[in-house]
Amino acid sequence: MITKSIKWAGLVAVLAFSSSAMAYGSKYTSDGCKKPRFKSFEPAPYNQDTKLEAEAESEISFTVSGDAEPGSIHVVAKKIPLKFTAENKGPYYEITAKLPAELSGKYARINVDATAMMGCLGKDGWLIKIKKAASLEE
């Protein structure tokens, strides 16, 4: 009876851990290394269906899983490194940055990367279309 209880407790613990680990969509490499994962990209990625555009010089944001080393995070928009803030939210970091003025009226790919505390590199990004700034339209 005690053996069955221990087995059930072990199974519950494994399921609880695996579901919390999977909640952020963690991904392991073939050598068992856990890469940082990125999500919640704002503004939403540009695509032909929605044709959403970001305001010129607006804020962008995304989240990166909490296993990322905060000092290793890089954010680049069309080859321009962006200054950003990283706020620790527990299981993830919320990253915010401002689009540079020189990207007004252009398309820009936002590339993000970070290294996990164990050394694995994670990369992601998204495409945005940026409206022309009002001062540049005149």
PAZAKE-207414 format. One record per atom (N, C-alpha, C): residue number from 1; residue in three letters; atom name; z, x, y. Coordinates in steps of 0.05 Angstrom, whole numbers, plus 5000, padded with zeros to 4 digits. Example, Ala and Ser with C-alpha at 12.3 -4.5 7.8 and 13.67 -1.06 7.14 Angstrom:
BEGIN
    nr   rest   atom     zz     xx     yy
     1    Ala      N   5156   5264   4886
     1    Ala     CA   5156   5246   4910
     1    Ala      C   5156   5264   4934
     2    Ser      N   5142   5257   4955
     2    Ser     CA   5143   5273   4979
     2    Ser      C   5157   5258   5001
This chain:
BEGIN
    nr   rest   atom     zz     xx     yy
     1    Met      N   5000   5016   4976
     1    Met     CA   5000   5000   5000
     1    Met      C   5000   5017   5025
     2    Ile      N   5017   5038   5025
     2    Ile     CA   5018   5056   5048
     2    Ile      C   4992   5071   5052
     3    Thr      N   4979   5079   5030
     3    Thr     CA   4954   5093   5031
     3    Thr      C   4933   5076   5044
     4    Lys      N   4932   5050   5037
     4    Lys     CA   4912   5032   5049
     4    Lys      C   4918   5029   5079
     5    Ser      N   4943   5027   5087
     5    Ser     CA   4950   5025   5115
     5    Ser      C   4941   5050   5131
     6    Ile      N   4945   5073   5119
     6    Ile     CA   4937   5098   5132
     6    Ile      C   4907   5099   5134
     7    Lys      N   4892   5091   5113
     7    Lys     CA   4863   5091   5114
     7    Lys      C   4853   5072   5136
     8    Trp      N   4865   5048   5138
     8    Trp     CA   4857   5029   5158
     8    Trp      C   4863   5039   5186
     9    Ala      N   4886   5052   5190
     9    Ala     CA   4893   5063   5216
     9    Ala      C   4874   5085   5223
    10    Gly      N   4866   5101   5204
    10    Gly     CA   4847   5123   5209
    10    Gly      C   4820   5112   5216
    11    Leu      N   4811   5091   5202
    11    Leu     CA   4785   5078   5208
    11    Leu      C   4785   5066   5236
    12    Val      N   4807   5052   5244
    12    Val     CA   4809   5040   5270
    12    Val      C   4808   5062   5292
    13    Ala      N   4822   5084   5287
    13    Ala     CA   4823   5106   5306
    13    Ala      C   4795   5118   5310
    14    Val      N   4780   5122   5288
    14    Val     CA   4753   5133   5289
    14    Val      C   4735   5114   5304
    15    Leu      N   4736   5088   5298
    15    Leu     CA   4719   5069   5312
    15    Leu      C   4726   5067   5342
    16    Ala      N   4751   5068   5348
    16    Ala     CA   4759   5067   5377
    16    Ala      C   4749   5092   5391
    17    Phe      N   4752   5115   5379
    17    Phe     CA   4742   5140   5392
    17    Phe      C   4712   5139   5395
    18    Ser      N   4698   5131   5374
    18    Ser     CA   4668   5132   5375
    18    Ser      C   4658   5112   5395
    19    Ser      N   4670   5088   5397
    19    Ser     CA   4660   5069   5416
    19    Ser      C   4666   5078   5445
    20    Ser      N   4688   5091   5450
    20    Ser     CA   4693   5100   5477
    20    Ser      C   4675   5124   5484
    21    Ala      N   4669   5141   5464
    21    Ala     CA   4650   5163   5469
    21    Ala      C   4622   5153   5474
    22    Met      N   4614   5132   5460
    22    Met     CA   4587   5121   5463
    22    Met      C   4584   5103   5487
    23    Ala      N   4606   5095   5499
    23    Ala     CA   4605   5077   5522
    23    Ala      C   4589   5089   5545
    24    Tyr      N   4590   5115   5548
    24    Tyr     CA   4575   5128   5569
    24    Tyr      C   4548   5139   5559
    25    Gly      N   4543   5135   5534
    25    Gly     CA   4517   5144   5523
    25    Gly      C   4516   5174   5518
    26    Ser      N   4538   5186   5510
    26    Ser     CA   4538   5215   5507
    26    Ser      C   4517   5223   5486
    27    Lys      N   4507   5247   5488
    27    Lys     CA   4486   5256   5470
    27    Lys      C   4493   5284   5461
    28    Tyr      N   4492   5289   5436
    28    Tyr     CA   4498   5315   5425
    28    Tyr      C   4472   5329   5417
    29    Thr      N   4470   5355   5421
    29    Thr     CA   4447   5370   5413
    29    Thr      C   4450   5376   5383
    30    Ser      N   4430   5388   5371
    30    Ser     CA   4431   5393   5342
    30    Ser      C   4453   5413   5335
    31    Asp      N   4462   5429   5354
    31    Asp     CA   4484   5448   5348
    31    Asp      C   4511   5437   5355
    32    Gly      N   4512   5410   5361
    32    Gly     CA   4538   5397   5366
    32    Gly      C   4548   5398   5394
    33    Cys      N   4532   5408   5412
    33    Cys     CA   4539   5410   5440
    33    Cys      C   4535   5383   5454
    34    Lys      N   4553   5375   5471
    34    Lys     CA   4551   5349   5485
    34    Lys      C   4540   5353   5513
    35    Lys      N   4517   5342   5518
    35    Lys     CA   4504   5344   5544
    35    Lys      C   4515   5324   5564
    36    Pro      N   4518   5331   5590
    36    Pro     CA   4525   5311   5610
    36    Pro      C   4503   5290   5612
    37    Arg      N   4511   5265   5616
    37    Arg     CA   4492   5243   5618
    37    Arg      C   4492   5231   5646
    38    Phe      N   4470   5222   5655
    38    Phe     CA   4466   5211   5682
    38    Phe      C   4458   5182   5681
    39    Lys      N   4469   5165   5699
    39    Lys     CA   4460   5137   5701
    39    Lys      C   4467   5126   5728
    40    Ser      N   4461   5100   5731
    40    Ser     CA   4466   5085   5756
    40    Ser      C   4452   5097   5780
    41    Phe      N   4426   5103   5778
    41    Phe     CA   4411   5115   5799
    41    Phe      C   4406   5095   5821
    42    Glu      N   4413   5102   5846
    42    Glu     CA   4408   5085   5869
    42    Glu      C   4396   5102   5891
    43    Pro      N   4376   5093   5905
    43    Pro     CA   4362   5068   5901
    43    Pro      C   4348   5068   5874
    44    Ala      N   4342   5044   5865
    44    Ala     CA   4329   5041   5839
    44    Ala      C   4303   5058   5838
    45    Pro      N   4296   5068   5815
    45    Pro     CA   4271   5083   5812
    45    Pro      C   4247   5067   5821
    46    Tyr      N   4228   5080   5833
    46    Tyr     CA   4203   5067   5842
    46    Tyr      C   4186   5063   5817
    47    Asn      N   4173   5039   5816
    47    Asn     CA   4153   5035   5795
    47    Asn      C   4132   5015   5806
    48    Gln      N   4109   5014   5793
    48    Gln     CA   4087   4998   5802
    48    Gln      C   4093   4968   5802
    49    Asp      N   4112   4959   5786
    49    Asp     CA   4118   4930   5785
    49    Asp      C   4135   4921   5809
    50    Thr      N   4156   4936   5815
    50    Thr     CA   4175   4928   5836
    50    Thr      C   4167   4938   5863
    51    Lys      N   4155   4962   5864
    51    Lys     CA   4147   4976   5889
    51    Lys      C   4170   4977   5909
    52    Leu      N   4194   4981   5899
    52    Leu     CA   4218   4984   5917
    52    Leu      C   4216   5010   5933
    53    Glu      N   4224   5009   5958
    53    Glu     CA   4224   5033   5975
    53    Glu      C   4252   5037   5986
    54    Ala      N   4260   5062   5988
    54    Ala     CA   4285   5070   6000
    54    Ala      C   4282   5073   6030
    55    Glu      N   4303   5067   6045
    55    Glu     CA   4302   5072   6073
    55    Glu      C   4302   5102   6079
    56    Ala      N   4288   5110   6100
    56    Ala     CA   4288   5138   6108
    56    Ala      C   4316   5147   6115
    57    Glu      N   4323   5171   6106
    57    Glu     CA   4349   5184   6111
    57    Glu      C   4372   5167   6100
    58    Ser      N   4367   5151   6079
    58    Ser     CA   4388   5135   6068
    58    Ser      C   4404   5151   6047
    59    Glu      N   4425   5138   6037
    59    Glu     CA   4442   5151   6017
    59    Glu      C   4431   5145   5989
    60    Ile      N   4432   5165   5972
    60    Ile     CA   4426   5162   5944
    60    Ile      C   4452   5166   5928
    61    Ser      N   4452   5155   5904
    61    Ser     CA   4476   5159   5888
    61    Ser      C   4469   5156   5858
    62    Phe      N   4486   5168   5842
    62    Phe     CA   4484   5166   5813
    62    Phe      C   4510   5174   5801
    63    Thr      N   4514   5169   5775
    63    Thr     CA   4538   5178   5762
    63    Thr      C   4530   5199   5740
    64    Val      N   4550   5216   5735
    64    Val     CA   4546   5236   5713
    64    Val      C   4572   5235   5697
    65    Ser      N   4569   5238   5671
    65    Ser     CA   4592   5236   5653
    65    Ser      C   4613   5256   5660
    66    Gly      N   4638   5249   5654
    66    Gly     CA   4661   5266   5662
    66    Gly      C   4663   5292   5648
    67    Asp      N   4647   5297   5627
    67    Asp     CA   4647   5323   5614
    67    Asp      C   4631   5344   5628
    68    Ala      N   4619   5336   5651
    68    Ala     CA   4604   5356   5667
    68    Ala      C   4623   5373   5683
    69    Glu      N   4617   5397   5687
    69    Glu     CA   4632   5415   5704
    69    Glu      C   4624   5409   5733
    70    Pro      N   4642   5399   5750
    70    Pro     CA   4634   5390   5777
    70    Pro      C   4619   5412   5793
    71    Gly      N   4627   5437   5790
    71    Gly     CA   4614   5458   5806
    71    Gly      C   4586   5465   5796
    72    Ser      N   4578   5454   5773
    72    Ser     CA   4551   5460   5763
    72    Ser      C   4530   5439   5769
    73    Ile      N   4538   5418   5783
    73    Ile     CA   4520   5396   5789
    73    Ile      C   4500   5405   5811
    74    His      N   4474   5399   5807
    74    His     CA   4453   5405   5826
    74    His      C   4437   5379   5831
    75    Val      N   4431   5375   5857
    75    Val     CA   4415   5352   5865
    75    Val      C   4392   5362   5883
    76    Val      N   4367   5357   5875
    76    Val     CA   4344   5367   5889
    76    Val      C   4324   5345   5893
    77    Ala      N   4315   5341   5918
    77    Ala     CA   4294   5321   5924
    77    Ala      C   4269   5335   5934
    78    Lys      N   4248   5333   5918
    78    Lys     CA   4223   5346   5925
    78    Lys      C   4227   5375   5933
    79    Lys      N   4240   5390   5916
    79    Lys     CA   4246   5418   5919
    79    Lys      C   4265   5425   5942
    80    Ile      N   4278   5404   5954
    80    Ile     CA   4298   5409   5975
    80    Ile      C   4326   5404   5963
    81    Pro      N   4342   5425   5961
    81    Pro     CA   4370   5421   5951
    81    Pro      C   4385   5402   5970
    82    Leu      N   4400   5383   5959
    82    Leu     CA   4415   5364   5975
    82    Leu      C   4445   5370   5974
    83    Lys      N   4458   5368   5997
    83    Lys     CA   4487   5370   5998
    83    Lys      C   4497   5343   5988
    84    Phe      N   4518   5343   5971
    84    Phe     CA   4528   5318   5960
    84    Phe      C   4558   5319   5958
    85    Thr      N   4569   5296   5953
    85    Thr     CA   4598   5294   5947
    85    Thr      C   4601   5283   5919
    86    Ala      N   4621   5293   5905
    86    Ala     CA   4626   5284   5878
    86    Ala      C   4655   5273   5877
    87    Glu      N   4657   5248   5870
    87    Glu     CA   4683   5235   5868
    87    Glu      C   4690   5230   5839
    88    Asn      N   4713   5241   5830
    88    Asn     CA   4721   5238   5802
    88    Asn      C   4731   5209   5798
    89    Lys      N   4718   5195   5780
    89    Lys     CA   4726   5167   5773
    89    Lys      C   4738   5165   5745
    90    Gly      N   4747   5187   5735
    90    Gly     CA   4759   5188   5708
    90    Gly      C   4738   5195   5687
    91    Pro      N   4725   5175   5675
    91    Pro     CA   4706   5181   5654
    91    Pro      C   4679   5191   5665
    92    Tyr      N   4675   5190   5691
    92    Tyr     CA   4650   5200   5703
    92    Tyr      C   4655   5209   5732
    93    Tyr      N   4635   5222   5743
    93    Tyr     CA   4635   5230   5772
    93    Tyr      C   4614   5213   5786
    94    Glu      N   4621   5203   5809
    94    Glu     CA   4602   5188   5826
    94    Glu      C   4592   5208   5847
    95    Ile      N   4566   5212   5847
    95    Ile     CA   4553   5231   5865
    95    Ile      C   4538   5216   5887
    96    Thr      N   4541   5225   5912
    96    Thr     CA   4527   5213   5934
    96    Thr      C   4515   5235   5951
    97    Ala      N   4491   5230   5962
    97    Ala     CA   4478   5249   5980
    97    Ala      C   4460   5233   5999
    98    Lys      N   4450   5247   6019
    98    Lys     CA   4433   5234   6039
    98    Lys      C   4405   5246   6037
    99    Leu      N   4385   5228   6038
    99    Leu     CA   4357   5238   6037
    99    Leu      C   4350   5253   6063
   100    Pro      N   4337   5276   6061
   100    Pro     CA   4330   5291   6085
   100    Pro      C   4308   5277   6101
   101    Ala      N   4309   5280   6128
   101    Ala     CA   4290   5267   6146
   101    Ala      C   4262   5275   6140
   102    Glu      N   4257   5299   6130
   102    Glu     CA   4229   5308   6125
   102    Glu      C   4216   5294   6102
   103    Leu      N   4230   5278   6087
   103    Leu     CA   4218   5262   6065
   103    Leu      C   4210   5234   6074
   104    Ser      N   4213   5228   6099
   104    Ser     CA   4206   5202   6110
   104    Ser      C   4176   5196   6105
   105    Gly      N   4171   5173   6093
   105    Gly     CA   4143   5165   6088
   105    Gly      C   4130   5178   6064
   106    Lys      N   4147   5190   6046
   106    Lys     CA   4136   5204   6023
   106    Lys      C   4148   5193   5997
   107    Tyr      N   4136   5202   5975
   107    Tyr     CA   4148   5198   5949
   107    Tyr      C   4165   5223   5943
   108    Ala      N   4187   5220   5929
   108    Ala     CA   4203   5243   5922
   108    Ala      C   4215   5239   5895
   109    Arg      N   4214   5259   5879
   109    Arg     CA   4229   5259   5853
   109    Arg      C   4256   5272   5859
   110    Ile      N   4277   5257   5851
   110    Ile     CA   4304   5268   5853
   110    Ile      C   4310   5280   5826
   111    Asn      N   4314   5306   5825
   111    Asn     CA   4322   5320   5800
   111    Asn      C   4351   5326   5800
   112    Val      N   4365   5320   5779
   112    Val     CA   4393   5325   5777
   112    Val      C   4399   5340   5751
   113    Asp      N   4417   5359   5752
   113    Asp     CA   4426   5372   5728
   113    Asp      C   4455   5380   5730
   114    Ala      N   4467   5384   5708
   114    Ala     CA   4495   5393   5707
   114    Ala      C   4500   5406   5679
   115    Thr      N   4520   5423   5679
   115    Thr     CA   4528   5436   5654
   115    Thr      C   4555   5425   5646
   116    Ala      N   4557   5419   5620
   116    Ala     CA   4583   5409   5609
   116    Ala      C   4602   5432   5607
   117    Met      N   4628   5425   5605
   117    Met     CA   4648   5446   5604
   117    Met      C   4645   5464   5580
   118    Met      N   4631   5455   5559
   118    Met     CA   4625   5471   5536
   118    Met      C   4599   5487   5538
   119    Gly      N   4585   5484   5561
   119    Gly     CA   4561   5500   5566
   119    Gly      C   4534   5487   5562
   120    Cys      N   4533   5462   5553
   120    Cys     CA   4508   5448   5549
   120    Cys      C   4497   5437   5575
   121    Leu      N   4471   5441   5579
   121    Leu     CA   4458   5432   5604
   121    Leu      C   4445   5405   5600
   122    Gly      N   4450   5386   5618
   122    Gly     CA   4438   5360   5619
   122    Gly      C   4421   5357   5643
   123    Lys      N   4397   5345   5640
   123    Lys     CA   4378   5341   5663
   123    Lys      C   4368   5313   5663
   124    Asp      N   4362   5303   5687
   124    Asp     CA   4351   5276   5690
   124    Asp      C   4339   5274   5718
   125    Gly      N   4331   5251   5726
   125    Gly     CA   4320   5247   5752
   125    Gly      C   4305   5220   5754
   126    Trp      N   4296   5215   5778
   126    Trp     CA   4281   5190   5783
   126    Trp      C   4263   5193   5807
   127    Leu      N   4242   5176   5808
   127    Leu     CA   4223   5177   5830
   127    Leu      C   4230   5155   5849
   128    Ile      N   4229   5161   5875
   128    Ile     CA   4233   5141   5896
   128    Ile      C   4211   5143   5916
   129    Lys      N   4205   5121   5929
   129    Lys     CA   4186   5120   5951
   129    Lys      C   4203   5115   5976
   130    Ile      N   4199   5131   5996
   130    Ile     CA   4215   5130   6020
   130    Ile      C   4199   5118   6044
   131    Lys      N   4210   5098   6056
   131    Lys     CA   4197   5086   6079
   131    Lys      C   4195   5106   6102
   132    Lys      N   4175   5102   6119
   132    Lys     CA   4172   5119   6142
   132    Lys      C   4194   5111   6162
   133    Ala      N   4207   5131   6174
   133    Ala     CA   4228   5126   6193
   133    Ala      C   4217   5112   6218
   134    Ala      N   4232   5094   6229
   134    Ala     CA   4223   5078   6252
   134    Ala      C   4215   5096   6275
   135    Ser      N   4230   5118   6280
   135    Ser     CA   4224   5136   6302
   135    Ser      C   4197   5151   6298
   136    Leu      N   4189   5153   6273
   136    Leu     CA   4164   5167   6267
   136    Leu      C   4140   5149   6268
   137    Glu      N   4145   5122   6268
   137    Glu     CA   4123   5103   6268
   137    Glu      C   4111   5099   6295
   138    Glu      N   4126   5106   6316
   138    Glu     CA   4116   5101   6343
   138    Glu      C   4094   5120   6352
